[in-house]
């Protein structure tokens, strides 16, 4: 195992130190491993929190800032944060208008966020939860009952975050987050496994000439193994799976071609060319797009495709100003 | 070899298609493999061009846009663009105020840009050239006479690009680009080799427990091999090499911790924590910083550190608005 680390048990702490040093707009509560906006919560604004295992950077800490999250809880690598972290984050961002928990659908995350919400309610904080479950690859998975949550998380955090800046009630933020999740679908393909610092070896074996179709962002098995194939063939599997579940024809779309960490950007652009061509051929109209590493799986090679059916309102919220380490425009 | 491509010879063309589809603010001349700003040149503004082999994305196409480059020439993977591409780019961005060629110091790039400059001069376009040579690792290298050009290229493109937006004369843009290059130093460390599509196998052999200290961005040999070591130990080699060449004590600094493509962002933050700590211990004052993948070497694992001694004027130009795929603020 070759990693740029100081010790297997120090990765998350050291990375949080690096995040604090790199991003003056963020503040880090090191005891609770919570990243918040510097300057604290905005009076009267619904607070938005997410979190999950580390190793998926920039998710979630890279999405904290104006127009997106108020706080992110960092678990250990590929391990849910604990309820105490989530409770600390909830209290840190509560400004009297309630707090939304944006939770990717993994069993540990769901249970821990639920416990944190109950503890927060005991302390008088109104909490609502939206569970993200956009991954069409499998119905149940290694760490999940129901569909896994993946790329739609970025869309929900951005769009719900933009609406929250307008100081609307908690229910409105919940509604738009729910709407974005329901209108979004994802599918991922791995060319290689990733290696966690703790295990020191690849999380699964993948022959040199095969890919995992429908892989999860921790390397969970997908639908099946297949020969490597061209970019066009791989993208076709992903786009077809999404289109079978949520037809794209005639819709305005937001599309993300996301790298899993180990795939060079030049290859992501090759894949995005195929995504754009194939979605157009299906009759979808791409109006907004992201290409890059937004939800990674450490050093895994491969990509995920996420598509959201837009409305005019959702497009406006997507275009609204955002100032985070990983997404920034309009400011 | 596992890559998301359609064919070894199609990578650059397909990636340019993907870039054009992903970034509506950019335009692509596919015949010449030149990326420009959509909307053409700004009257009276010095045009800024860079370019080089592909495989280093987002460099250079990801730095085309308001406040940075006017055009980027994309060579084949790790191969200099040819003079005809550079000439086409030069003519495309010429708005009567002259054109600056920003050239990383690799022999092929230098010779080809020189020929393009002569051809452009024959056509009546005033061209100036600044060669970037910030890498302190080795005096000469596999593809270079003199020091290699690496991370300072991003600083030069940003700062000279900001000044050019003020419609100053070509000489002023040349002077600031030269100043930034002279005030900047870099050092890189590889944990693994990268694999080009054409070769299909890693460019060099690196034992499981060793790193290449002072590696070039195409995998060129550095100063020496060494045991892997901790993040703190690796960063110390890089920061010490820079500080030995350009003492940092008492200076305001711009710092980039750059990933070479295959290292997860969480590890880059771990390394940046060590960079910030060690530079502070040396008496340097970090005023601005970038952490992420800005000049990559395909899927190489490892990082580079680049430091620039700031002045108040350079800081203001760094902070000026920029709107490119890879750097965006103030707009």
Interface residues (C-beta under 8 A of the other chain):
Chain A: X2 X3 X4 X5 X6 X7 X10 X11 X12 X14 X15 X16 X17 X18 X19 X21 X22 X54 X55 X57 X58 X62 X77 X191 X192 X208 X211 X228 X230 X231 X232 X234 X257 X261 X262 X263 X264 X265 X266 X267 X268 X269 X270 X271 X272 X273 X274 X276 X286 X289 X291 X293 X296 X298 X299 X301 X302 X303 X328 X329 X330 X331
Chain B: X2 X3 X4 X5 X6 X7 X10 X11 X12 X14 X15 X16 X17 X18 X19 X21 X22 X54 X55 X57 X58 X62 X77 X191 X192 X208 X211 X228 X230 X231 X232 X234 X257 X261 X262 X263 X264 X265 X266 X267 X268 X269 X270 X271 X272 X273 X274 X276 X286 X289 X291 X293 X296 X298 X299 X301 X302 X303 X328 X329 X330 X331
